C-alpha cells in the first residue's frame, strides 16, 4: 500500500496507526515536496523506525541534486532503509 505522510499533528504517531490498521499489508511512504536533506532523513527515520513503515519511494529529493550529492543522499537513504541504521 502506498501512503503519503500525514501533514498535521504527531506525524509519526498518525502514521503508526495507519501501519497497524494495514495489518499484513506493507506500507511505504511516497510523495511530498523537495526538502532539506537533514529534514528528509529525520522524517524517513521516523517513518521507518518509529511508525514502522516498510519502505519509501524517494524521487525528487535525490534526482534534483548534483550527482555527488545525490549519491551521498541515496547511500544515506539506503542505510536507513535496508541496513537499519540510525540517522546521524
N, C-alpha and C positions, 0 to 999 in steps of 0.2 A: 504494500500500500504506500502510495506517495502522499505525504502530508507537508504542507507549508508550516513553518514555525509560527506559533501564536505571537501577536504583536503587543499584547497588553498584559498587565498583571505579572505574576510569577511565571515566566515562560517555561522554565524547566519543570515546574510542578504541573502546569497545564498539559504540557507535552507528555509527561509521565502518565497522566490519567488516560491520554489517548493510546499510549503504548499498552497499558493494562487493558483498556477496553478492546483493543485489537486482538487480544488473545494470542493465538498462534501465528496470526498474520504479522509479518515483519514490517516495521515502519522505517522508511528512510525520509530524510528531510531534503527539501529542494526549494529553489526559488529565493527571492529576495534581491535586494539591490546590492551593488558592489560596496563593500565596507572596508575599513582599515584591517590590515592583516591580524593584528592582535585581537581586535574585537571579533573577527570571524573565528579565529582559533578558540577563543574563550566560549563563544556560542556553540561551536562544534563540540568542544569538550563537554559542555553541559548537556547537549543533545545525546551524546553517546554514553557518558559516564554517570550522569545524574538522571536523565529522562529514560535512558535505556533503549534508544532507537538502535536500529541495526545498521545504519549507514547514512550516507549523504550523497547528493548529486550536486557536485560543485562545478560551476561553469565559469561565468564571467569574472568571478573573484580571482581565478587563475589565468584565464585566457586573455584578459585585458592588461596583463603585466608584461614587462620586458622579459625575455627568455630566462635570464639568470635568476631573476626574482621569482618567476613562475615555477621554475624547477625547485627552488628552496621551499616555496609555498606548497607545492604538490608533495614534496617529501614530508613536510610537517603534517599535512592532512593525512597522508598515508600512515605516518607514525601514530597519530591519534586514532585512526580508524582501524587499522589492521594489526598494529603492534601493541595496542592497548597502553600507549604512552600517555603521560600527563602533559599538559601544556607547560611551557617554560617561558 
